[in-house]
């Protein structure tokens, strides 16, 4: 995997916050990242070249006028806002199934080499596979690596965020289940059904001592735009990406490409 810088001059990410999506159920993380890039009018500073993702090329999904509508976009691009010390990685295609472990290790290596101060992974998990305890309260959860715990302290708990709960895991507090439901299993495992590479990225970040937080939402496949807004509004209470008056929701700018999220409509000629 290689990061390739574009014409923008800013390519150093030392002490930046990185936000990236997991390719997970409903593509909620990717939709949330779209809203961040569009709202903050972030500059594309490079792209990730890797054989772990399905190849893709297309028009600029964040076009704001005719002149930049035809800019080429690829399957994994990096956007930056130097004034906010924020970088965003958008991943637009699935990970090739046989290369998931390789992708996780390459991503963690790039994150570490780039010097990000913290990484936030936006993810989702199948709502229908929640257990009884997970059905109660908010559908939002978070995980953080030991290194991230040192950075945030008790900030997220003070905000009354709900962490994946401890169940016989000695090295981390996280919500885990037995490998086989209904069967007592002394070895509890992190279980994020529909979460794609979330588990791999998180565990590799723990091993590499990388400050990473996973912010996820339980959801189902379908129109997941409301889930993306819910996840992003939740994240904004922590990172304050955009200002919002008290008791009001932030105003996010929907990118032009969302007009075609579900295709271009039914051709009138069919009728």
Protein Blocks (a to p, Z undefined) as FASTA:
>chain_A
ZZdddfbfblcfghiacddddddehilmmmmmmmmmmmnopacfbdcddfkbccdddddf
kbcbfklmmpccdfbdcdddfknopacdddfbdcdfklmmmmmmmmmmmmmmnopabdcd
dddddfklpcfklmgojfbdcdddfklmmmnmmmmmmnopacdddehiakbccddddfbg
hiacfbacdddehkljmmmmmmmmmmnopacddddddddedjfklmmmmmmmmmmmmnom
agcdehiacdddddfklmmmnonbjafklZZ
